[in-house]
């Protein structure tokens, strides 16, 4: 893949994320204590690597009181989205 193509994909992704942010009623962030608690729980469960990032996303969904979590990688979120339904969007 050429650099221009990669840059194009990043630009598209940034545009999509900007539209989500613009449409959001509110945004949720994790505080210092939230991060530390999440890392402790992850260590206790043996979660490491990229799954830490998935855990951070799931934690933000939990703090934001999400009822449904949409992802094209449902298996990445099994077991880390306590109380939130995880499902794939209907289309890409």
Secondary structure, 3 states (H helix, E strand, C coil): CCHHHHHHHHHHHHHHHHHHHHHCCCCCCCCHHHHHHHHHHHHHHCCCCHHHHHHHHHHHHHHCCCCEEECCCHHHHCCCCCCCEEECCCCC
